[in-house]
Amino acid sequence: MSTEENMALVRRYAEEGWGKKNLAVMDELVAPDMVEHNPIGMMDQHQGAEGVKRTILSLQTAFPDFSLTIEEMLADQDKVALRWTIRGTHQGTLMGIAPTGKAVSWSGVNIFRLTGGKIVEESGMADIAGLLQQLGALPMHGQAS
């Protein structure tokens, strides 16, 4: 696939799959054995299309109104980088944190590798510390714990 086709596929993954919470599109866009390389984050690492769906459902439970905004996309051959922001209201349990009703936003960057029209690998970093601070689960810089 061309660089432009790879960018279009990742845009669908973000906008349709995450933004519109269309879980069915993940079967089309994500390889069943897709490998995720993310450091400790808010949820278990997801592997394959089923893992991505579980992560979206977990976020939907914690933030029923969550939305994803694509801030920037860059691509080179079989790799696409995506900078994103998620916003939502904390209305369900997240990582053991009871609902706070707080409106939050956090951002991150993911790099995808594509082969044969599917996402086969994903690496990313998200501002989980910033999210936890907004939820009151982690003291703000300079505050006593």
N, C-alpha and C positions, 0 to 999 in steps of 0.2 A: 504494500500500500504506500501511497505517497505521503509526504509530511502533512499535506493539507487534509488528506483523508484520515490520518491518525488524529489530527487536531479535532476534526469533526466528530470522530468517535468518542474522544474524551469529553468533548462538550456535551454530547448526548448523555454520557455516563453521569456527568455532574448535573446538568439541567433536568433531564427526564428522570433519571434514577434517584438522585439525591434531592434535587429541587422539587420535583413533582411527586416524589416517593413512589414512582412506578417500578415496583420490584421486578416485574416480568422482563423489563428491558435488560436487567443484569444477565439473564440467561443468554441473551443475544450478544452482549458486549464483553463479558468477562469469561475467561477460560475456566473450566471447572477446577483446574489445578493451579489457578493463579496464586502466586506467592506474595505475601505481604511482608515487608521489612519495615516495621515501625517500632520505635522504642516504646517503652511503657507508656500507655495512653489511658484514655478513659474507659476503654473496653478491651476485651480480648482481641488479639490480632485476628483479622478475618482472612480466611483462605478460600479462594474460589468464589463463584457467584453466590453460593448459599451463605458463606460467611459475610459477604457484603450486605446481603439482605438482612441477616441477623443484626448487623451493626445499625442499619437504617431503622429497623424496627425498635431497637433499644433507644435510639435517639428520639424516635417518634413518641415513645412512651414517656421519656423524660421531658421532651419539648414538643408537645403536639403541634405547635404552630411553627416549628423551625423552618427556616428558609436558608438556602445556600446561594451566595452571590459569587460569580466568577469575577475576580479582580484582574487577573492577568493570565495569559497562556503563551507559552513559548514551545517551539518544537524543533527537533533536529533528527532527521531520519526516523528511527523506530522509537524515539523517546519524546514524551510530551510532559512539560512541567505546567502545573496548575496552581496558582495562588488563589485562595478562596477565603470567604468569611461566612460563618454560620451565625444566625441570630435566632433567638427563641425565648420563650417564657418557661421557666423551670416549674413544671406542673406534675412531674412524676419523679420517682426515685432514680438517682444517678450515682453510681459508685458508692452506694450506701448512704447518700445524702438525701434526706427527706425533702420533698418539694418546698421551695422557698417563695415561689410566686415572683421571683426576680426576673426581669428582662436582662438577658445577657448576650454577648457576642464574643466570638473567638475566631482566630484565623489560623491558617496553616498553608503549607506548601506540600504538594505531592508530585512525585515524578513517576510516570507510567512508562512501561516498555510494552510495545505491541508486536504481535506476530500473527500473521494470517487473519487480520481483522478482529483480533481479540486482545484484551488486556491480559498479559501473562505475568506481569510483575508490577508491584507498586511499593514505593518507599515514600515516607512522609514524616513531617514534623508538624505538630499543632501546639498552640499556646494553651496547654491544659492548666498550667499554673495560673495564668490569667483568668481562666474560666473558674477555677476553684476559688480564687480571690473574690470574684464577683458574687459567687454563691455563699461567701462567708466561711468557707471551709479551710481557707489558708489565709493567714494574716497578710495584710498589705505590707509592703516594704516599709520598715520603720515602726511598725506596730508591734506591741507585745503580743505574744501568743496566748 
